[in-house]
Amino acid sequence: MGLDSEVVRMLLKCQREGVDFSSTLTLGCQHYFPGIKETRQLLAHMDPQGMAAISIASQRPHSGNFWKYLGARQLITLDASDYEGATWVHDLNQPVDLSKFPDRFSTVCDIGTLEHVFNYPQALRNSLELVKPGGTFLGFTTMNNYSGHGFYQFSPELFYRVLTPQNGFAIESVVAMEYGPGFHWYEVTDPEKLGARANLINGYRVLLHVRAKKIRECPILESIPQQSDYPVVWRGESKAVDQAGAVHGSSHSSRAHWLLEHFPGLSRWAESLFYSFWNPKYNFSRNPAFRRIRNKNP
C-alpha cells in the first residue's frame, strides 16, 4: 500500500479544492514512492525551492511528511497488525469502537486497503462512520485489470449507490485513473443519471478514485443498495437488460439469437470481438460514462 505519483497528484488536487486534512485517518500504513526529483515536479507550483519535496521524499518509505504537507496535524494509521507500526490496530472485518475517537476525522483515506478486507460492507461502513460531519472520505481502489491483487475489484456504480444522502454522504468526484501511457484520468458519470452502465474493457490497470463529503450523521447502510438499472426494470419503466446492456427483444438481440442458432462458431467469434476493447462502447474514448479530464499540475 502506498502513494505513487498519480495518487499524490490527486491528493494535491483534493487539497487545492478544499479537502481538510487536519485530522487524517489512513487505512493501512501508507508508503511514499516518488523520489526527490519526481516530488519536486509534483510540488513545482507550490514548493519552488524544493525544500518540502526533499523533506517528503527523503523520509521514504514513510509518508508522514507528505500528510503533514497536506495539513495533517493529527495522523492516525489503522491496520489489522502492528507490523508496520500502525497507531490503531483493528481488524476492519469487525465493527470499530467509535468511542476511541469521538471527534472522528476530517479525512478518512483508503489507498488500496479495503479491497483486501473480506467483509467489505462492514469495512466500508467502518470507514464512513469514522468521518466527522463536514469531513471527507477519499478512496483509491482497484477498478480494472487488478485480478489477483486483492479480494475485489469495484464498479463506480457501487460508490454512487452507497455514498448517498440517505447514508449521510454526497459524492464530489469519481475518477477512473488509467495507468497506461500518459496516465489518463476520466471523470465517471453516475450510471443512474446516464441511464446506462459504465462498462469498461481496457488494456491497462485502472484505479478508481472516489471523493465524498459527509453531510450529516446518520445510520449507514440500513437499507441494501441496488444497482440503478434494476429498480427501473422492476417498476416496469424499462425492458430488461442483459449483461451487455442490450434490451431483450431488440433487433440487435434478435439478430444475435438468429446467428447463434444458424452459425454458432461464427457467433462465438463475433461475441469475442464484441466483448473487447475493440468495441467503442466498452473503451474510454467512446463510452459516454467517461469524460477525459486534466491530470497534470496547474
C-alpha positions, 0 to 999 in steps of 0.5 A: 500500500502506498502513494505513487505519483498519480495518487499524490497528484490527486491528493494535491488536487483534493487539497487545492479544492478544499479537502481538510486534512487536519485530522487524517485517518489512513487505512493501512500504513501508507508508503511514499514512492516518488523520489526527490526529483519526481516530488519536486515536479509534483510540488513545482507550483507550490514548493519552488525551492524544493525544500518540502519535496526533499523533506517528503521524499527523503523520509521514504518509505514513510509518508508522514511528511507528505500528510503533514504537507497536506495539513495533517496535524493529527495522523492516525494509521489503522491496520489489522497488525502492528507490523508496520507500526500502525497507531490503531490496530483493528481488524476492519472485518469487525465493527470499530469502537467509535468511542476511541475517537469521538471527534472522528476525522476530517479525512478518512483515506483508503489507498488500496486497503479495503479491497483486501478486507473480506467483509467489505460492507462492514469495512466500508461502513467502518470507514464512513462512520469514522468521518466527522460531519463536514469531513471527507472520505477519499478512496483509491481502489482497484477498478480494472485489470487488478485480478489477483491483487486483492479480494475485489475489484469495484464498479463506480456504480457501487460508490454512487449507490452507497455514498448517498444522502440517505447514508449521510454522504454526497459524492464530489468526484469519481475518477477512473485513473488509467495507468497506461501511457500518459496516465489518463484520468476520466471523470465517471458519470453516475450510471443512474443519471446516464441511464446506462452502465459504465462498462469498461474493457481496457488494456491497462490497470485502472484505479478508481478514485472516489471523493465524498463529503459527509453531510450529516450523521446518520445510520449507514447502510440500513437499507441494501443498495441496488444497482440503478438499472434494476429498480427501473426494470422492476417498476416496469419503466424499462425492458430488461437488460442483459449483461451487455446492456442490450434490451431483450427483444431488440433487433440487435438481440434478435439478430444475435439469437438468429446467428447463434442458432444458424452459425454458432462458431461464427457467433462465438467469434463475433461475441469475442470481438464484441466483448473487447476493447475493440468495441467503442462502447466498452473503451474510454474514448467512446463510452459516454460514462467517461469524460477525459479530464486534466491530470497534470499540475496547474 
